[in-house]
């Protein structure tokens, strides 16, 4: 009985409710005397660290298990805490046991005294962070892998588009016929228009394309390759701060590409100066896209050229965006407007639903 | 310069892109050379002294990518002008040697030939 005497006296002073709170704690907890004897241990502690719950009370911390809790750092910190000289807050320590993986613990210790200097106890909370850390690391790795994968895909898309663009331009440089060259160059512009969306997507968040930056890039690219004299012809971009889904931006971009190509080709045959304005404005779910020029205006009468591929693309995409297409005289010049009215959406899109 | 024409070395591991770039360089009136990676590019640069500009891709197989190649060239052959193109946005322009030009792929042919003309002109006047 001899060795148990001081323990009994320690336990003696403990209220049964205190012991019950410790024993039933979900968080692994130890209630210790200042000489690191265990007054109470939570069942969660015994389960987490494979200690026999029936015999734990009364043992010294250092003798638990195979002595793995006899960590000099921990002991010294607990002693310092008991004497009121230190406080253990989220202190990280490794628990090493033979034939088992090292566990990463986070310990918190607090002194409990009720004003009686001869009755000081320590409350030690031990959290095993090993699994949580491993999960966090795995998540980081997965996110990292995903980012690398996306970069890799973007890289491949960019290279594929570059191959297509290069082949079209080589074709355009080789053909003899002006009409064939024209078609190849237009095909090249369309590829570049879709590529510009890709570039915006790779820098934007959440898969949305900021239209202002996209349209600016698109028109700059069109201007650089189609306008020989930048002082004579210019393209202005007046777009609000809307961001749209990628596929919507591809459609809007292709419409602008076709209309700008058309204006550059036909609106300014002999004009000393000319300006094309691309504008987009939205309000709620309504939006208006307009490409206007200050050129010669629309041809009338029998000289009207027959609608080409560009017109077909614009009409198809405008319809797909549930927009109405309108061509008007801008005096001077021509304005082409695609208007989307959200209220009218259901009427044209799903007549069978009525 | 060779026979009064600027010499441009195109470096890209993808054959079709390299072919397109060579065609672009020739259409702009320059002499084109080609290499499929950084090491071949360096071998070519070591073997002749008439190369005015290197137009390189970034991601290439081997131990040296286009950015390292650009720095290597700037150190070893300072007068050679540099244009770097990459499919992987966004390359920090500060990671390239000063004075080099960066373009993201797919690049606009006119933008590349404009940059070439500008760099070659600055080289000759400077």
Interface residues (C-beta under 8 A of the other chain):
Chain A: X151 X154 X155 X156 X157 X158 X159 X161 X162 X163 X164 X165 X166 X167 X169 X170 X173 X191 X192 X195 X199 X202 X203 X221 X224 X225
Chain B: X14 X16 X17 X19 X20 X21 X23 X24 X27 X59 X86 X87 X88 X89 X90 X104 X105 X106 X107 X108 X109 X110 X111 X114
